[in-house]
Amino acid sequence: MNNYQRLETSTKRFDEIEAELAHPAGEFDQARYTALLKERFALEEIVGAYRALKKNLADSVANQALLKDRSDPELHALAEEEARALQAQGQKLEARLQMLMIPKDPNDERDVFIEIRGGAGGDEANIFAGDLARMYMRYAESLGMKVEVASLSESDAGGYREIVFGVKGGDAPYRRFKHESGVHRVQRVPQTEAQGRVHTSTATVAVLPQIEEDNSEIEIRPGDLEIDTFKASGAGGQHVNKTESAIRITHVPSGIIVACSEERSQLQNRERAMQMLRSMLYDRKRREAQEAVGSMRRSQVGTGDRSEKIRTYNYPQDRITDHRINQSFGNLRGVMDGDMGRIVDELLKDERARALAGETNVA
């Protein structure tokens, strides 16, 4: 089906929904009414843009007749002015319609788990992992999102060997963070370096959409789980629990292990750990499906794989370089303080450009 047919089909369906909402048949069905409203909302913007473009084209055709008539110079001048305005409007409408027709990532609106691990570089890598966690948390909070730490392993030198936290609420958490998956590299003089030499260290980031318990794509059988409890420090490491409230869950078939220790009760930690397990199983299933068709992570900029170096943070030169879009940004310390909106916007802009060029396959 070409784009024109798709737009005509969407318009026809929109009119059918409007008619049914205005004159429902039979007894009132709340579930169907809600489903129709949701479908109508999904179609409304693209149908509105398509109708505006059709009107623009009709107006342009009508204006052509006036342009051909040169008997009245003043009227002809007005027609020429109108033609330029219609052309500019038509170009904007076409561009908007193109954007609206890009398939949306179904995960964009989901809340996320962000997992950060110190990589190569010893203590400095763990400190850098802590810096990244702080950057993401501040950025999320600036967007009105809520951050909840699920588990962490602090480093003696500072930062984290590993930290997992959830980001929820606000405007499309997964959309704003999905391009952060991969290896992040820092070049700077570590706090532990007495000679003032620049070192290179890394940290890995994984961003996983949170999956609802009733999601039909993920089936977790109780018999496949090994669940252990253990004592752990409380939220922020402020105290030591006297009871074994922390939870570790092993999914035997996949070998995936998740742990949650930051909630106050064993039940809360278990619920959060199960959320994390569902997200990891979903992410693995999605990767396998994409690999099967030779399009691993094509819905993201680059592959998004944890082994791929995606960004370098160069402190001596006050420069951040994102290697996937080959762009550099200044104000490094501001970005590390959470002011990373420009980088995210450029990544999303590139994602849209790739989609328009047919280079992505948004699943």
C-alpha positions as CSV (number, residue, x, y, z in Angstrom):
1,M,0.0,0.0,0.0
2,N,1.5,3.4,-1.0
3,N,1.3,6.5,1.2
4,Y,-1.7,7.9,-0.7
5,Q,-3.7,4.7,-0.2
6,R,-2.7,4.6,3.4
7,L,-3.8,8.1,4.0
8,E,-7.1,7.6,2.2
9,T,-7.7,4.4,4.3
10,S,-6.9,6.3,7.5
11,T,-9.3,9.1,6.6
12,K,-12.1,6.7,5.7
13,R,-11.6,4.9,9.1
14,F,-11.6,8.2,11.0
15,D,-14.9,9.1,9.4
16,E,-16.3,5.7,10.4
17,I,-15.3,6.2,14.0
18,E,-16.7,9.7,14.1
19,A,-20.1,8.3,12.8
20,E,-20.1,5.5,15.3
21,L,-19.3,7.8,18.2
22,A,-22.0,10.2,17.2
23,H,-24.7,7.5,16.7
24,P,-23.7,4.3,18.6
25,A,-25.7,1.2,17.7
26,G,-27.3,-1.0,20.4
27,E,-26.6,-0.7,24.1
28,F,-23.7,1.4,25.3
29,D,-20.5,-0.5,25.4
30,Q,-17.9,1.3,27.6
31,A,-15.0,-0.9,26.4
32,R,-15.8,-0.3,22.7
33,Y,-16.4,3.4,23.3
34,T,-12.9,3.7,25.0
35,A,-11.2,1.7,22.2
36,L,-12.8,4.0,19.5
37,L,-11.7,7.1,21.3
38,K,-8.2,5.8,21.5
39,E,-8.2,4.9,17.8
40,R,-9.7,8.2,16.9
41,F,-7.0,10.0,18.8
42,A,-4.2,8.0,17.1
43,L,-5.6,9.0,13.6
44,E,-6.7,12.6,14.3
45,E,-3.5,14.4,13.7
46,I,-2.4,12.6,10.6
47,V,-5.9,12.8,9.0
48,G,-6.1,16.5,9.9
49,A,-2.7,17.2,8.2
50,Y,-3.7,15.2,5.1
51,R,-7.0,17.1,4.8
52,A,-5.2,20.4,5.1
53,L,-2.8,19.4,2.4
54,K,-5.6,18.3,0.1
55,K,-7.3,21.7,0.6
56,N,-4.0,23.4,-0.1
57,L,-3.7,21.6,-3.4
58,A,-7.3,22.4,-4.3
59,D,-6.7,26.1,-3.5
60,S,-3.5,26.0,-5.6
61,V,-5.4,24.6,-8.6
62,A,-8.1,27.3,-8.3
63,N,-5.4,30.0,-8.0
64,Q,-3.8,28.7,-11.3
65,A,-6.9,29.8,-13.1
66,L,-6.5,33.4,-11.8
67,L,-2.8,33.4,-12.7
68,K,-3.7,32.6,-16.4
69,D,-5.9,35.7,-16.5
70,R,-3.7,38.7,-17.2
71,S,-6.6,41.1,-18.0
72,D,-6.5,42.7,-14.6
73,P,-2.9,43.4,-13.5
74,E,-3.9,44.1,-9.9
75,L,-5.8,40.8,-9.6
76,H,-2.9,39.0,-11.3
77,A,-0.4,40.4,-8.7
78,L,-2.7,39.2,-5.9
79,A,-2.8,35.7,-7.5
80,E,1.0,35.6,-7.7
81,E,1.2,36.5,-4.0
82,E,-1.3,33.9,-3.1
83,A,0.5,31.3,-5.2
84,R,3.7,31.9,-3.2
85,A,1.9,31.7,0.1
86,L,0.1,28.4,-1.0
87,Q,3.4,26.9,-2.1
88,A,5.1,27.7,1.2
89,Q,2.2,26.4,3.2
90,G,2.1,23.2,1.0
91,Q,5.8,22.5,1.7
92,K,5.3,22.8,5.4
93,L,2.2,20.6,5.3
94,E,4.1,17.9,3.3
95,A,7.0,18.0,5.7
96,R,4.6,17.6,8.7
97,L,2.8,14.8,7.0
98,Q,6.0,13.0,6.3
99,M,7.0,13.2,9.9
100,L,3.6,12.0,11.1
101,M,3.8,9.0,8.8
102,I,7.0,7.7,10.3
103,P,6.1,4.5,12.2
104,K,6.4,5.2,16.0
105,D,8.4,3.1,18.3
106,P,5.8,1.3,20.4
107,N,8.1,1.5,23.4
108,D,8.5,5.3,23.3
109,E,5.9,6.0,26.0
110,R,7.1,3.3,28.4
111,D,8.9,3.9,31.6
112,V,12.5,2.6,31.7
113,F,15.1,0.9,33.7
114,I,18.6,2.3,33.3
115,E,21.5,0.0,34.2
116,I,25.0,1.6,34.5
117,R,28.2,-0.4,35.1
118,G,31.8,0.7,35.6
119,G,33.9,-0.7,32.7
120,A,37.6,-0.5,31.9
121,G,39.6,1.8,34.1
122,G,39.3,0.6,37.7
123,D,38.2,3.1,40.3
124,E,37.9,5.9,37.7
125,A,35.5,3.8,35.7
126,N,33.2,3.4,38.7
127,I,33.4,7.1,39.5
128,F,32.5,7.8,35.9
129,A,29.5,5.4,36.2
130,G,28.4,7.5,39.2
131,D,28.7,10.7,37.1
132,L,26.6,9.2,34.3
133,A,23.9,8.1,36.8
134,R,23.8,11.6,38.3
135,M,23.6,13.2,34.8
136,Y,20.6,10.9,33.8
137,M,18.8,11.5,37.1
138,R,19.1,15.2,36.9
139,Y,18.0,15.2,33.3
140,A,15.0,13.1,34.1
141,E,14.0,15.3,37.0
142,S,14.3,18.4,34.8
143,L,11.7,16.8,32.5
144,G,9.3,16.1,35.5
145,M,10.1,12.4,35.6
146,K,10.4,10.4,38.8
147,V,13.6,8.4,39.6
148,E,13.6,5.3,41.8
149,V,16.8,3.4,42.6
150,A,16.3,-0.4,42.4
151,S,19.8,-1.6,43.3
152,L,23.3,-0.4,43.6
153,S,26.8,-1.5,44.4
154,E,28.9,1.4,45.6
155,S,32.7,1.7,44.9
156,D,35.1,2.5,47.8
157,A,36.7,5.2,45.7
158,G,33.3,6.8,44.9
159,G,30.6,6.2,42.2
160,Y,29.2,2.7,41.5
161,R,30.4,-0.6,40.3
162,E,26.8,-1.0,39.2
163,I,23.5,0.9,39.6
164,V,20.0,0.2,38.3
165,F,17.3,2.8,38.6
166,G,13.8,3.3,37.1
167,V,12.6,6.5,35.4
168,K,8.9,6.9,35.1
169,G,6.2,9.5,34.3
170,G,6.7,12.7,32.3
171,D,6.8,12.7,28.5
172,A,7.9,9.4,26.9
173,P,10.9,8.2,29.1
174,Y,12.0,5.5,26.7
175,R,12.0,8.0,23.8
176,R,14.3,10.4,25.7
177,F,16.7,7.7,26.9
178,K,16.7,4.9,24.4
179,H,19.8,6.2,22.5
180,E,22.0,6.1,25.6
181,S,22.6,2.3,25.5
182,G,26.2,1.5,24.7
183,V,29.7,2.2,25.9
184,H,30.5,5.7,27.2
185,R,34.2,6.7,27.3
186,V,35.7,9.5,29.5
187,Q,39.1,11.2,29.0
188,R,40.2,13.2,32.0
189,V,42.7,13.4,34.9
190,P,41.3,11.0,37.5
191,Q,41.0,12.0,41.2
192,T,43.3,9.2,42.0
193,E,46.0,10.3,39.5
194,A,48.9,12.1,41.3
195,Q,50.9,12.9,38.2
196,G,48.2,14.8,36.4
197,R,48.0,12.4,33.4
198,V,44.9,12.0,31.3
199,H,43.4,8.6,31.5
200,T,40.7,6.9,29.5
201,S,38.0,4.9,31.2
202,T,34.6,3.5,30.2
203,A,31.2,2.7,31.6
204,T,28.4,0.7,30.0
205,V,24.7,1.8,29.9
206,A,21.7,-0.3,29.1
207,V,18.2,1.3,28.8
208,L,15.3,-1.1,29.0
209,P,11.6,-0.4,28.6
210,Q,9.5,-1.4,31.6
211,I,7.1,-4.2,30.7
212,E,3.7,-4.6,32.3
213,E,2.9,-7.9,34.2
214,D,0.0,-8.7,31.8
215,N,2.1,-8.3,28.6
216,S,1.3,-11.3,26.5
217,E,4.8,-11.3,24.8
218,I,6.5,-12.3,28.0
219,E,5.7,-15.5,29.9
220,I,7.5,-16.2,33.2
221,R,6.7,-19.6,34.8
222,P,7.2,-19.7,38.6
223,G,9.0,-23.0,38.2
224,D,11.7,-21.3,36.1
225,L,12.6,-18.9,39.0
226,E,15.2,-19.3,41.8
227,I,14.5,-16.6,44.4
228,D,17.0,-15.8,47.2
229,T,16.8,-13.2,50.0
230,F,19.7,-11.4,51.6
231,K,20.5,-8.5,53.9
232,A,21.4,-5.2,52.3
233,S,21.9,-1.5,53.0
234,G,18.7,0.6,52.8
235,A,18.0,3.4,50.4
236,G,21.1,5.4,49.8
237,G,23.2,3.1,52.0
238,Q,21.9,5.0,55.1
239,H,21.4,1.9,57.3
240,V,21.7,-1.9,57.4
241,N,18.6,-4.0,57.3
242,K,18.3,-6.5,60.1
243,T,16.0,-8.6,58.0
244,E,16.6,-10.2,54.7
245,S,14.5,-7.9,52.6
246,A,16.6,-7.7,49.5
247,I,15.7,-10.1,46.7
248,R,17.7,-11.8,44.0
249,I,15.9,-13.7,41.2
250,T,17.5,-16.0,38.7
251,H,15.6,-16.9,35.6
252,V,17.0,-20.4,35.0
253,P,16.2,-20.8,31.2
254,S,17.9,-17.5,30.2
255,G,20.5,-17.2,33.0
256,I,19.3,-13.7,33.7
257,I,19.9,-12.6,37.3
258,V,18.2,-9.5,38.8
259,A,18.4,-8.1,42.3
260,C,16.6,-5.3,44.1
261,S,17.5,-4.0,47.6
262,E,16.4,-0.4,47.8
263,E,12.8,-0.9,48.8
264,R,11.8,-1.2,52.5
265,S,10.0,-4.5,52.3
266,Q,10.8,-7.9,50.7
267,L,7.5,-7.8,48.8
268,Q,8.3,-4.4,47.2
269,N,11.8,-5.6,46.3
270,R,10.3,-8.7,44.8
271,E,7.8,-6.7,42.7
272,R,10.6,-4.4,41.4
273,A,12.9,-7.3,40.6
274,M,10.1,-9.0,38.6
275,Q,9.6,-5.7,36.7
276,M,13.3,-5.7,35.9
277,L,13.3,-9.4,34.8
278,R,10.4,-8.8,32.5
279,S,12.2,-5.8,30.9
280,M,15.4,-7.9,30.4
281,L,13.5,-10.8,28.9
282,Y,11.6,-8.5,26.6
283,D,14.8,-6.7,25.5
284,R,16.5,-10.1,24.8
285,K,13.5,-11.3,22.8
286,R,13.4,-8.1,20.8
287,R,17.1,-8.3,20.0
288,E,16.8,-11.9,18.9
289,A,13.9,-11.0,16.6
290,Q,15.8,-8.2,15.0
291,E,18.9,-10.3,14.6
292,A,16.8,-12.9,12.8
293,V,16.0,-10.4,10.1
294,G,19.4,-8.9,10.0
295,S,18.4,-5.6,11.6
296,M,19.8,-5.6,15.1
297,R,18.7,-2.5,16.9
298,R,17.9,-0.7,13.6
299,S,15.2,1.3,15.4
300,Q,17.9,3.1,17.3
301,V,20.8,5.3,16.2
302,G,23.7,2.8,15.6
303,T,23.1,-0.6,17.2
304,G,22.7,0.6,20.8
305,D,24.6,-2.5,21.8
306,R,26.5,-2.4,25.1
307,S,29.8,-3.3,23.2
308,E,29.5,-0.3,20.9
309,K,31.4,2.9,21.9
310,I,28.8,5.6,21.4
311,R,30.1,8.7,23.1
312,T,33.4,10.3,24.4
313,Y,33.5,12.8,27.2
314,N,36.8,14.8,26.8
315,Y,37.3,17.0,29.9
316,P,40.6,18.7,28.8
317,Q,39.0,19.9,25.6
318,D,35.5,20.5,27.2
319,R,34.0,18.4,24.4
320,I,31.5,15.6,24.2
321,T,31.4,13.7,20.9
322,D,28.6,11.4,19.9
323,H,30.2,9.0,17.4
324,R,26.9,7.7,15.9
325,I,26.0,11.2,14.5
326,N,29.5,12.5,14.4
327,Q,28.7,15.6,16.3
328,S,30.5,17.4,19.1
329,F,29.1,19.5,21.9
330,G,30.6,21.9,24.4
331,N,29.6,22.8,28.0
332,L,30.6,19.3,29.2
333,R,30.2,20.1,32.9
334,G,26.7,21.5,32.2
335,V,25.8,18.3,30.4
336,M,27.1,16.2,33.3
337,D,24.9,18.3,35.5
338,G,21.8,17.1,33.5
339,D,21.7,19.7,30.7
340,M,21.8,17.0,28.0
341,G,18.6,18.0,26.1
342,R,20.5,19.3,23.0
343,I,22.3,15.9,22.6
344,V,19.1,14.0,22.9
345,D,17.3,16.2,20.5
346,E,20.0,15.8,17.9
347,L,19.9,12.0,18.3
348,L,16.1,12.0,17.8
349,K,16.4,14.3,14.8
350,D,18.9,11.9,13.3
351,E,16.5,9.0,14.0
352,R,13.7,10.8,12.2
353,A,16.0,11.5,9.2
354,R,16.9,7.9,9.0
355,A,13.3,6.8,9.2
356,L,12.4,9.2,6.3
357,A,15.2,7.8,4.3
358,G,14.0,4.2,4.9
359,E,17.0,3.2,6.9
360,T,15.2,2.2,10.1
361,N,12.6,-0.4,10.9
362,V,10.7,0.8,13.9
363,A,9.3,-2.3,15.5
